[in-house]
Amino acid sequence: QVQLVESGGGLVQPGGSLRLSCVASGFTFSSYALNWYRQAPGKERELVANITRAGDNWMYAVSVHGRFTVSRDNVKNTAYLRVNNLKREDTAVYYCDIPGIGRGQGTRVTVSS
């Protein structure tokens, strides 16, 4: 059964950090590039980061560049999104997504004092 399961979200103060995880199962994780998206209430889904199959190249949305870091461990079938210096506008549900495979249920990040 193909699955992507995110975790690591939570409530954090502005300026705080979290590490989001996406654990994959049921397919060959290392064969696919991976995207991290987010969707805030009332807003469209936004692509925030992408990482290649080997984890040797990546891209970021302008809104998160310099604050977010995407990585992956193909031995553990896990991708990560380190989110630093969080701002209130980063509040959203964060999803990992693999084209042709699917996406997870998301993990909620709330930035509030």
N, C-alpha and C positions, 0 to 999 in steps of 0.2 A: 504494500500500500504506500503510495507516494504521500509524503508529509513534509511540511515545513512548519516548524513550531518556534515562534518568537518568545522571548522572555527578557527580563531585565528592566522593564519600564517601571515607573513609579512617580511619586511626588517629589520634586526637588526645588530648592530655592534658586532664584536667578543667580547665575554664575557657577552653579553646581555642575556635576558630571554624572554620567551613567554609562554603563556598557551594555548595549543590547546584543542579544545572541539570537541566532537563527539556526536551529538544528534540523538537518535534512535526513530523510530516510526513504528507502524504497526505490532509489534510482542512483545512478553514478554521479554523485555530486560534483566531482572534479571535471566532468565533461561540459559544465555549463557556467557561463557568466551569470552574475547575480546582481539584482537591483535592490536597493532600499528605497521605499517610498514612504511618504507620510500623508496623512489626511487630517486636516484640522476641521473642527465643527463649522459647517457652512461654507467650506472651501473645497476646491477641486484637489484631487490627488496630485502630489508633487514628487517628482523623482529627485531624491537628495544625493544618492551615490550609486556608483556602479563599480563592480570589480570583475576583472577577467577570470577565466577558468583557473589559470595558474596563480592568480593573485599578484601578478607582476605589473599590473597597470590598473588605473582607476580614474574616475572622474567624480566631481562634486558639483552640486548646484552652487551658484554664486552666493546664495543666502546662507550656506553653511561652510563654505570654503574657509579653511584655516581653523575651524572649530571641530569639525567631524572627521573621523578617520575610519575608513572601511578596511577590513582585513578578512582573511579566511584561513582555516586550517583544514585542508582536504583529507588529512588522516582522521580527524575527528568529525568530518562532515558538518562543519559548523562555520558560519560566517558571523562577523561581529561588526557592530557600529559603535565606536566610541564617540560619545557626544559630550563635548566640553563647553565651558562658558555658556551654559544654556540661558536662553532668553525667553521671555513670556511667549513670544511668537513661535517658539519651537514646540509649544503645546500641540499635541496631535497623537493619533494612533500611527505607529510605525510598523510597516510591513516589509518582509523580504519577499521577493518575487523572482521567479525564474521563468522567462518566456518559454511556452510550450510545456511547462511542468505545472505551474500554479503558484499560489501565494499562501502565506500563512494567515492565521486569524488576527494577527497584529498584537502589539503590546503598547499600552497607553503611557505616554509621557506627559506629565502635567508640571509646568513650571510656574510656581507661585510662591509668594512670600507669606 
